[in-house]
């Protein structure tokens, strides 16, 4: 089976794992997914991640993070841009997620970064997803 949108698949796996209270989730690896995992860790939404290999396939193992009342650090993730409907924004058009409570992840000419970083660096790009 060939995936048409691997990023949406990654976000769905994370969302499903959180709803099922799993400690970790494995996602097929790619450079983009590693960058997304790096941003989620930097922003405090996941505990950790690591690139590893399972049965000859490279995977990104994402360790999910829960608070003291067992509530997840991520309440939801939403894909914004999709292969059939790409969403590009200028630096002045980068939306705020839940009034600054969440983050959005963009691919820019300077790499993958959060909306806040992109605004600071003055670059726009493709709006991949929102996390809150």
C-alpha positions in Angstrom: 0.0 0.0 0.0 1.3 3.4 -0.9 0.6 6.4 1.3 -0.4 9.6 -0.5 0.1 11.8 2.5 2.8 10.5 4.9 2.6 13.6 7.2 -1.2 13.2 7.7 -0.5 9.5 8.5 2.1 10.5 11.1 -0.3 13.0 12.8 -3.1 10.5 12.8 -0.9 7.9 14.4 0.1 10.4 17.1 -3.5 11.4 17.7 -4.7 7.8 17.9 -1.8 6.8 20.3 -2.7 9.6 22.6 -6.4 8.7 22.7 -5.4 5.1 23.4 -3.0 6.3 26.2 0.1 4.7 24.6 3.5 5.6 25.8 5.1 5.5 22.4 4.2 5.3 18.7 6.3 4.2 15.7 6.1 6.1 12.4 7.8 5.3 9.1 10.9 7.6 9.0 11.6 10.5 6.6 13.6 13.7 7.0 10.4 15.8 7.2 8.9 13.6 9.9 12.2 13.8 12.0 12.0 17.6 11.7 8.4 17.6 12.8 9.3 15.4 15.8 12.2 17.7 16.7 9.9 20.7 16.8 7.3 18.8 18.9 10.1 18.0 21.4 11.5 21.5 21.4 8.0 22.9 22.1 7.3 20.4 24.8 4.5 18.4 23.2 6.4 15.0 23.3 8.8 13.6 25.8 11.4 12.4 23.2 11.9 10.8 19.8 14.5 8.7 18.1 15.3 7.3 14.7 15.6 3.6 14.8 15.2 0.5 12.6 12.6 -2.2 12.8 12.7 -5.3 10.5 14.8 -3.4 8.0 12.6 -0.3 7.9 13.6 3.0 9.3 11.1 4.3 11.9 10.8 7.4 14.1 9.8 6.3 17.6 7.9 9.1 19.3 7.6 9.0 23.1 4.4 10.7 24.1 4.1 13.0 27.1 1.4 13.1 29.7 0.8 15.5 32.6 0.3 14.6 36.3 -3.5 14.0 35.8 -2.7 11.7 32.9 -3.8 14.3 30.4 -1.8 14.4 27.2 0.5 17.3 26.3 -1.1 17.3 22.8 -4.9 17.8 22.9 -5.1 17.7 19.1 -3.1 17.9 15.8 -4.6 19.0 12.5 -3.2 18.8 9.0 -3.6 22.1 7.2 -1.8 21.6 3.9 -2.5 18.4 2.0 -1.1 17.0 -1.3 -4.4 18.0 -3.1 -4.7 21.4 -1.4 -1.4 23.0 -0.5 -1.6 26.0 1.8 1.1 28.6 1.5 1.3 31.7 3.7 3.4 34.9 3.7 5.1 35.8 6.9 2.4 38.4 7.6 -0.4 35.8 7.1 1.0 33.1 9.5 -2.1 32.4 11.7 -1.9 32.1 15.5 -3.2 28.8 16.9 -5.7 29.2 19.7 -4.5 32.8 20.3 -1.0 31.6 20.9 -1.8 28.5 23.0 -0.8 26.1 20.2 1.8 26.1 17.4 1.8 25.7 13.7 4.6 23.9 11.8 5.8 25.3 8.5 8.3 24.3 5.8 10.2 27.3 4.8 13.2 28.0 2.5 15.2 28.0 5.8 14.0 24.6 6.9 11.1 23.3 9.1 10.1 25.7 11.9 7.2 26.9 14.0 5.0 29.8 13.0 6.6 31.9 15.8 10.2 31.3 14.5 9.1 31.9 10.9 7.5 35.3 11.9 10.7 36.2 13.7 12.9 35.3 10.8 10.6 37.0 8.3 9.9 34.0 6.1 6.7 32.3 4.9 6.1 28.8 3.6 3.8 25.8 3.5 1.6 25.5 6.5 2.0 21.8 7.4 -0.1 21.4 10.6 -1.3 22.9 13.8 -0.7 21.4 17.3 -2.5 22.3 20.5 
